[in-house]
Amino acid sequence: KDIFSGKILRYLYPDADVQITGFEEANLPIGQFDVVIGNPPFGQQNVFDKAFDAQLGSFYIHNYFIGKNLIALR
């Protein structure tokens, strides 16, 4: 969500798909990544992600991050 860092990244890598947004709004292709590295936030709140609410809507925030990343993996 850091606009300044996102704009630097877009400048350095103009061909990359840089999305300056929250993870719940990020448009990740399903089954297209070979590896995912993350540092999810931990807590007991839920995240609303309109694209994956049926699958991940009842998960706590850390499990939501892990679940959405697993969906993006091959």
C-alpha positions in Angstrom: 0.0 0.0 0.0 3.1 2.2 0.1 2.6 4.5 -3.0 6.2 5.8 -2.9 7.8 2.3 -2.9 5.3 1.1 -5.5 6.2 4.0 -7.9 9.9 3.3 -7.4 9.3 -0.3 -8.2 7.3 0.6 -11.3 10.2 2.9 -12.5 12.8 0.2 -11.9 10.8 -2.6 -13.4 8.5 -1.1 -16.0 7.5 -4.5 -17.5 6.5 -5.9 -14.1 2.8 -6.1 -12.9 3.1 -3.7 -9.9 -0.2 -3.4 -8.0 -0.2 -0.6 -5.3 -3.0 -2.0 -3.3 -3.9 -4.2 -0.3 -3.4 -7.9 -0.7 -7.2 -8.5 -0.5 -7.6 -6.3 -3.6 -4.6 -7.6 -5.5 -5.4 -9.4 -8.7 -3.3 -12.5 -8.6 -3.5 -15.1 -11.4 -4.6 -18.5 -10.1 -2.1 -21.3 -10.3 0.7 -19.2 -12.0 3.4 -18.9 -9.4 6.2 -21.4 -8.7 7.0 -20.0 -5.2 5.5 -17.6 -2.7 7.4 -15.8 0.1 5.5 -13.9 2.7 5.3 -12.5 6.1 1.6 -12.5 6.9 0.1 -10.5 9.7 -1.3 -12.5 12.6 -4.6 -11.8 14.3 -8.1 -13.0 14.7 -9.8 -10.6 12.3 -11.3 -11.7 9.0 -10.5 -10.2 5.6 -13.1 -9.5 2.9 -11.9 -10.4 -0.5 -14.7 -10.3 -3.0 -12.9 -12.7 -5.4 -12.3 -15.4 -2.8 -14.8 -14.7 0.0 -16.5 -18.1 -0.5 -13.2 -20.0 0.0 -11.4 -17.8 2.4 -14.0 -15.5 4.1 -14.1 -17.4 7.4 -10.3 -17.6 7.8 -8.4 -15.4 10.3 -6.1 -12.9 8.6 -2.9 -15.1 8.7 -4.7 -18.1 7.3 -6.3 -15.9 4.6 -2.9 -14.8 3.4 -1.6 -18.3 3.3 -4.7 -19.6 1.6 -4.7 -16.9 -1.1 -1.0 -17.6 -1.8 -1.7 -21.3 -2.1 -4.4 -20.6 -4.7 -1.8 -18.6 -6.7 0.7 -21.5 -6.7 0.9 -24.0 -9.5 
